[in-house]
Amino acid sequence: MFRNYLLTAWKVFMRRKLFTAINLLCIVLTLVVLMVVTALLQNTFYPTGVEGKSERFLQMMVLRTETAEGNTFTGPLGYKLIEQYIRPLKSVELVGATTGPRTVSVYQDGRVTELEMRRTDANYWRILDFTVLAGRLPTADDDAHGRFVAVVNKASADKLFGSAAAVGRMVSVSGQQFQIIGVVDNEMQLNAYADMWVPITTFPSTDYRDAYAGEFIALLLGRSAADLPMIRKDVESIARATHFGDPQRYAKVRFWADDKIDTIARQAFGNTEQADSGGATMIAILMAVMIVFMLLPALNLVNLNSGRIMERSSEIGVRKAFGATSAELVRQLIVENVLLCLAGGAIGMVCAALVLRALEASDLIPYLKVSLNWSVLGYGLLITLFFGLLSGVLPAWKMSRLDPVHALKGAI
């Protein structure tokens, strides 16, 4: 029976090549967009590689303070807040500190190169899993002794030194001389993106040690994903009980430990006054947009399939006259539609992979690394089946209900 369905489907597709091509194009374009977006979202919210431990670490990026007069400050954390209140947490395995990337001018061999630089502590390198291509990473001993060492990524090493080895070379940054001790692979993840990294202890001044508000991000690594709720509660408890010794300046203090989704949602919606980052709302909006985007081509496919099936009214009438049941006709028409959607899905997956590869090569998103993994392919298969069933059931059911006499006359 299934073999007959396949043979019939092939003959139908070849008989009306224009309908087939239009259907395939609609499926392929929709699937390519959805799979590319899904791959990018997965890479952002559930990364692998350098931030592969993200399922068990949280970020603290925003500090909100309010004075007794009602004036507010919103910005990154200060180093003293991290050292005095966050590092002692017993629910945390490691606490790392890093600044955000800042543009600096690097002077080397009479040339000036603009790079994005972070200042980090040794724990930063233990929480994130950078791929070391040459040399080594900074250690706690480098921090303790305030050594002027630096790590650069591969792209920056190529810019600065070409094909020559970067490890051991000296560069000048804002009047400070740094020795490059390591080269890492290019990364674009939220906490890993930079061109160059140097120890926090190389700041020109030690004033940063006494600041509760400043330019730092804290990374909190739990021993397991199950520790994250406890870490969140501990951080919120600290925020409620903290006034930084100056009740006039710091009458109210708010900060939270967020996962990837919460971090991005808090930045997108600006929710700095409450624990709810808006992450659930952001996910709901994304899902609604994707569903609407899927429904529009699905409705178009319904119309196309209705037109294609209507042309087969005589065939359907003959089959019903010879005893074919409505269920058998529905099965055949749905199988034909699902097969067409699976063919479009296969083409779409190949095209999506090519689009992602082109996006990586274009450098439109610096250091982007994204590919179609098994979960994204699974989403693609589900979307394909969704199209096949949604766009095939209604036309198939409608045509299967035709009276044989009317169908043979071509009356719909």
C-alpha positions as CSV (number, residue, x, y, z in Angstrom):
1,M,0.0,0.0,0.0
2,F,2.7,2.5,1.0
3,R,4.6,1.7,-2.2
4,N,1.5,2.6,-4.2
5,Y,1.3,5.9,-2.3
6,L,4.9,6.6,-3.2
7,L,4.4,5.8,-6.9
8,T,1.2,7.9,-7.0
9,A,2.9,10.8,-5.3
10,W,5.8,10.8,-7.7
11,K,3.5,10.8,-10.7
12,V,1.5,13.7,-9.2
13,F,4.6,15.7,-8.5
14,M,6.0,15.2,-12.0
15,R,2.7,16.0,-13.7
16,R,2.4,19.4,-12.1
17,K,5.9,20.5,-11.9
18,L,5.1,24.2,-11.3
19,F,2.9,23.4,-8.3
20,T,5.7,21.2,-7.0
21,A,8.4,23.8,-7.5
22,I,6.3,26.5,-5.8
23,N,5.5,24.3,-2.8
24,L,9.2,23.3,-2.5
25,L,10.3,26.9,-2.7
26,C,7.9,28.0,0.0
27,I,9.0,25.2,2.3
28,V,12.7,25.7,1.7
29,L,12.7,29.5,2.3
30,T,10.7,29.2,5.5
31,L,12.7,26.3,6.9
32,V,16.0,28.0,6.1
33,V,15.0,31.2,8.0
34,L,13.7,29.2,11.0
35,M,16.7,26.9,11.2
36,V,19.2,29.7,10.9
37,V,17.4,31.6,13.6
38,T,17.1,28.5,15.8
39,A,20.8,27.8,15.5
40,L,21.7,31.3,16.4
41,L,19.4,31.4,19.4
42,Q,20.7,28.0,20.6
43,N,24.2,29.3,20.2
44,T,23.3,32.3,22.3
45,F,21.2,30.8,25.1
46,Y,22.7,27.3,25.3
47,P,26.3,27.6,24.0
48,T,28.9,24.9,23.8
49,G,32.7,25.3,23.6
50,V,34.1,28.2,25.5
51,E,30.9,28.7,27.6
52,G,30.1,25.0,27.7
53,K,29.7,25.2,31.5
54,S,26.9,27.8,31.2
55,E,24.4,25.4,32.5
56,R,26.0,25.7,35.9
57,F,27.2,29.3,36.0
58,L,25.5,32.6,36.5
59,Q,26.5,36.2,35.5
60,M,26.2,39.3,37.6
61,M,26.3,42.3,35.2
62,V,24.0,45.0,36.6
63,L,24.1,46.9,39.9
64,R,21.3,49.3,40.7
65,T,21.7,51.7,43.6
66,E,19.3,54.4,44.9
67,T,20.3,57.3,47.1
68,A,18.1,58.6,50.0
69,E,17.0,61.4,47.7
70,G,15.8,59.0,45.1
71,N,18.6,59.3,42.6
72,T,19.5,56.0,40.9
73,F,22.7,54.6,39.3
74,T,22.6,51.5,37.0
75,G,25.8,50.0,35.7
76,P,28.4,47.2,36.2
77,L,29.6,46.0,39.6
78,G,32.6,47.3,41.5
79,Y,35.5,45.1,42.4
80,K,35.1,45.6,46.1
81,L,31.5,44.3,45.9
82,I,32.7,41.1,44.3
83,E,35.6,40.6,46.7
84,Q,33.8,41.5,49.9
85,Y,30.3,40.0,49.3
86,I,30.3,37.5,46.4
87,R,33.6,35.5,46.6
88,P,32.9,34.3,50.2
89,L,29.6,32.6,49.1
90,K,29.7,29.0,50.2
91,S,27.2,27.9,47.6
92,V,29.6,28.8,44.8
93,E,32.6,26.8,43.6
94,L,34.4,29.6,41.8
95,V,33.8,33.4,41.4
96,G,35.5,35.1,38.4
97,A,35.8,38.8,37.7
98,T,36.2,40.5,34.3
99,T,35.6,43.8,32.8
100,G,33.6,44.2,29.7
101,P,35.5,44.5,26.4
102,R,36.9,48.0,25.9
103,T,38.5,49.4,22.8
104,V,42.3,50.1,23.2
105,S,45.1,51.1,20.9
106,V,47.9,48.6,20.7
107,Y,51.3,49.9,19.6
108,Q,53.7,47.4,18.1
109,D,56.5,47.9,15.5
110,G,55.4,51.4,14.7
111,R,51.8,50.4,14.0
112,V,48.6,51.1,15.9
113,T,45.9,48.4,16.0
114,E,42.5,48.9,17.7
115,L,41.6,45.8,19.8
116,E,38.8,44.9,22.3
117,M,40.5,44.2,25.7
118,R,39.2,42.7,28.9
119,R,40.9,42.7,32.4
120,T,40.3,39.5,34.2
121,D,41.3,37.4,37.2
122,A,42.7,33.9,37.1
123,N,39.3,32.3,37.9
124,Y,37.9,33.7,34.7
125,W,40.1,31.3,32.8
126,R,39.0,28.4,35.0
127,I,35.3,29.0,34.4
128,L,35.5,29.5,30.7
129,D,37.0,26.8,28.4
130,F,39.2,28.6,26.0
131,T,41.1,26.7,23.4
132,V,44.7,27.5,23.9
133,L,46.6,27.5,20.5
134,A,50.0,28.6,21.9
135,G,51.6,29.4,25.2
136,R,49.6,29.4,28.4
137,L,46.9,31.2,30.3
138,P,47.3,33.7,33.2
139,T,47.4,32.2,36.7
140,A,46.7,33.3,40.2
141,D,50.4,33.8,40.6
142,D,50.4,36.3,37.7
143,D,47.5,38.1,39.5
144,A,49.2,38.2,42.9
145,H,52.5,39.6,41.5
146,G,50.8,42.0,39.1
147,R,52.7,40.7,36.1
148,F,52.1,42.6,32.9
149,V,51.2,39.6,30.8
150,A,48.6,39.3,28.0
151,V,46.6,36.7,26.0
152,V,45.4,37.5,22.5
153,N,43.1,35.6,20.2
154,K,44.3,34.2,16.9
155,A,42.8,37.0,14.8
156,S,44.6,39.6,16.8
157,A,47.9,37.6,16.8
158,D,47.7,37.5,13.0
159,K,47.0,41.3,12.8
160,L,49.9,42.1,15.1
161,F,52.5,39.6,14.0
162,G,51.4,38.0,10.8
163,S,52.9,34.5,10.5
164,A,55.4,35.1,13.2
165,A,55.0,33.6,16.7
166,A,53.1,35.9,19.1
167,V,54.2,34.3,22.4
168,G,57.0,36.2,24.0
169,R,56.5,39.4,22.0
170,M,55.9,42.8,23.7
171,V,53.1,45.2,22.9
172,S,52.3,48.6,24.3
173,V,48.8,49.5,25.5
174,S,48.0,52.9,26.9
175,G,51.6,53.4,27.9
176,Q,51.9,50.0,29.5
177,Q,54.1,47.2,28.2
178,F,52.7,43.7,28.1
179,Q,54.3,40.4,27.2
180,I,52.1,38.0,25.3
181,I,52.1,34.6,27.0
182,G,49.3,32.9,25.2
183,V,47.2,32.7,22.0
184,V,43.6,31.4,22.2
185,D,41.0,30.6,19.5
186,N,38.6,33.4,18.4
187,E,35.4,33.5,20.5
188,M,32.2,35.6,20.3
189,Q,30.2,34.4,23.3
190,L,28.8,37.0,25.8
191,N,31.4,36.5,28.5
192,A,34.3,35.4,26.3
193,Y,34.3,38.0,23.5
194,A,37.5,40.0,23.3
195,D,40.7,40.3,21.3
196,M,43.0,40.7,24.2
197,W,43.0,39.9,27.9
198,V,45.3,41.2,30.7
199,P,45.2,40.7,34.5
200,I,43.0,43.0,36.7
201,T,46.0,43.8,38.8
202,T,47.6,45.7,35.8
203,F,45.2,48.6,36.2
204,P,47.2,51.8,36.3
205,S,45.6,52.7,39.6
206,T,44.5,50.6,42.6
207,D,41.4,52.7,43.1
208,Y,39.2,50.0,41.6
209,R,39.8,47.9,44.7
210,D,37.7,50.3,46.8
211,A,34.8,50.8,44.4
212,Y,31.4,49.1,45.0
213,A,30.2,50.3,41.6
214,G,32.5,50.2,38.6
215,E,33.1,48.2,35.4
216,F,33.1,44.6,36.4
217,I,31.1,41.5,35.7
218,A,31.1,38.5,38.1
219,L,30.9,34.9,36.9
220,L,29.6,32.5,39.6
221,L,30.3,28.8,38.9
222,G,28.2,26.3,40.8
223,R,29.3,22.7,41.5
224,S,26.3,21.5,39.5
225,A,23.2,23.0,37.8
226,A,21.2,22.1,40.9
227,D,23.2,24.7,42.9
228,L,22.0,27.7,40.8
229,P,18.7,28.3,42.6
230,M,20.6,28.5,45.9
231,I,23.2,30.8,44.5
232,R,20.4,33.1,43.2
233,K,18.8,33.2,46.7
234,D,22.2,33.9,48.4
235,V,22.9,36.8,46.0
236,E,19.4,38.3,46.5
237,S,19.9,38.0,50.3
238,I,23.1,39.9,50.0
239,A,21.5,42.7,47.9
240,R,18.7,43.1,50.5
241,A,21.1,43.4,53.4
242,T,23.8,45.5,51.8
243,H,24.2,49.3,52.1
244,F,27.9,49.5,51.5
245,G,28.4,51.5,54.8
246,D,26.8,54.7,53.4
247,P,23.0,54.6,53.9
248,Q,22.6,58.0,52.2
249,R,24.4,57.1,49.0
250,Y,23.3,53.5,49.0
251,A,19.8,53.6,50.5
252,K,18.7,50.8,48.3
253,V,20.8,48.2,46.4
254,R,19.7,45.7,43.8
255,F,21.7,43.1,41.9
256,W,21.0,39.6,40.7
257,A,22.7,36.5,39.5
258,D,21.3,35.6,36.0
259,D,21.6,32.8,33.6
260,K,22.1,33.4,29.9
261,I,18.4,34.0,29.1
262,D,17.9,36.2,32.1
263,T,21.0,38.2,31.3
264,I,20.0,39.0,27.7
265,A,16.4,39.7,28.7
266,R,17.4,42.1,31.5
267,Q,19.6,44.0,29.0
268,A,16.8,44.0,26.4
269,F,14.0,45.1,28.7
270,G,16.0,47.1,31.2
271,N,14.5,45.3,34.1
272,T,16.9,46.4,36.9
273,E,14.4,47.0,39.7
274,Q,13.1,43.5,40.2
275,A,14.3,39.9,40.2
276,D,12.1,39.0,37.2
277,S,14.3,39.7,34.2
278,G,11.6,39.2,31.7
279,G,13.2,36.1,30.4
280,A,9.9,34.2,30.2
281,T,8.3,37.1,28.3
282,M,11.2,37.2,25.9
283,I,11.0,33.5,25.2
284,A,7.2,33.8,24.7
285,I,7.6,36.6,22.2
286,L,10.2,34.7,20.3
287,M,8.0,31.6,20.2
288,A,5.0,33.7,19.1
289,V,7.0,35.3,16.3
290,M,8.2,31.9,15.1
291,I,4.7,30.4,15.2
292,V,3.3,33.3,13.2
293,F,6.2,33.0,10.7
294,M,5.3,29.3,10.3
295,L,1.6,29.8,10.0
296,L,1.8,32.3,7.1
297,P,3.6,29.9,4.7
298,A,1.5,27.0,6.1
299,L,-1.7,28.8,5.1
300,N,-0.2,29.5,1.7
301,L,0.6,25.8,1.3
302,V,-3.0,25.0,2.2
303,N,-4.2,27.1,-0.7
304,L,-1.7,25.6,-3.1
305,N,-2.6,22.1,-2.0
306,S,-6.3,22.8,-2.3
307,G,-5.7,24.0,-5.9
308,R,-3.6,20.9,-6.7
309,I,-6.1,18.5,-5.1
310,M,-9.1,20.1,-6.8
311,E,-7.6,19.2,-10.2
312,R,-7.7,15.6,-9.1
313,S,-11.4,15.5,-8.4
314,S,-12.1,13.1,-11.2
315,E,-9.4,10.7,-9.9
316,I,-10.9,10.9,-6.4
317,G,-14.4,10.3,-7.8
318,V,-13.2,7.2,-9.7
319,R,-11.5,5.8,-6.6
320,K,-14.5,6.5,-4.4
321,A,-16.8,4.8,-7.0
322,F,-14.6,1.7,-6.8
323,G,-14.9,1.6,-3.0
324,A,-12.0,3.7,-1.7
325,T,-12.9,5.0,1.8
326,S,-12.5,8.6,2.9
327,A,-9.8,7.5,5.4
328,E,-7.7,5.9,2.6
329,L,-8.0,9.0,0.4
330,V,-6.9,11.2,3.3
331,R,-4.0,9.0,4.1
332,Q,-2.8,9.1,0.5
333,L,-3.1,12.9,0.1
334,I,-1.4,13.5,3.5
335,V,1.4,11.1,2.6
336,E,2.0,12.9,-0.7
337,N,2.1,16.3,1.1
338,V,4.4,15.0,3.9
339,L,6.8,13.5,1.3
340,L,6.9,16.9,-0.5
341,C,7.6,18.7,2.7
342,L,10.3,16.2,3.7
343,A,12.0,16.8,0.3
344,G,11.8,20.5,0.9
345,G,13.1,20.0,4.4
346,A,16.1,18.1,3.1
347,I,16.9,20.9,0.7
348,G,16.2,23.5,3.4
349,M,18.6,21.8,5.8
350,V,21.4,21.9,3.2
351,C,20.7,25.5,2.4
352,A,20.6,26.4,6.1
353,A,24.0,24.9,6.6
354,L,25.3,26.9,3.6
355,V,23.8,30.1,4.9
356,L,25.4,29.6,8.4
357,R,28.7,28.8,6.8
358,A,28.4,32.0,4.7
359,L,27.4,34.0,7.8
360,E,30.5,32.7,9.6
361,A,32.8,33.6,6.7
362,S,31.2,37.1,6.2
363,D,32.4,38.3,9.6
364,L,29.1,40.1,10.0
365,I,29.1,38.7,13.5
366,P,32.7,38.7,14.7
367,Y,34.2,35.3,15.5
368,L,30.8,33.6,15.0
369,K,30.9,29.8,15.3
370,V,27.6,28.1,14.7
371,S,26.5,24.9,13.0
372,L,23.5,22.6,12.6
373,N,23.7,20.1,15.4
374,W,21.4,17.2,16.1
375,S,18.9,19.3,18.2
376,V,18.6,22.0,15.5
377,L,18.1,19.2,12.8
378,G,15.4,17.7,15.1
379,Y,13.7,21.1,15.2
380,G,13.9,21.3,11.4
381,L,12.3,17.8,11.1
382,L,9.5,18.8,13.4
383,I,8.9,22.0,11.5
384,T,8.8,20.0,8.2
385,L,6.3,17.5,9.6
386,F,4.2,20.4,11.0
387,F,4.1,21.9,7.5
388,G,3.2,18.6,5.9
389,L,0.4,17.8,8.3
390,L,-1.1,21.3,8.7
391,S,-1.1,22.1,5.0
392,G,-2.3,18.7,4.0
393,V,-5.0,17.6,6.4
394,L,-7.7,20.2,5.6
395,P,-7.5,19.9,1.8
396,A,-7.3,16.1,2.0
397,W,-10.3,15.9,4.3
398,K,-12.4,18.3,2.2
399,M,-11.7,16.3,-1.0
400,S,-12.3,12.9,0.6
401,R,-15.8,14.0,1.6
402,L,-16.8,14.7,-2.1
403,D,-19.8,12.8,-3.5
404,P,-18.4,10.4,-6.2
405,V,-21.0,11.7,-8.8
406,H,-20.1,15.3,-8.2
407,A,-16.4,14.5,-8.2
408,L,-16.6,12.7,-11.5
409,K,-18.4,15.7,-13.0
410,G,-15.6,18.0,-11.6
411,A,-18.0,19.8,-9.3
412,I,-16.3,20.9,-6.1
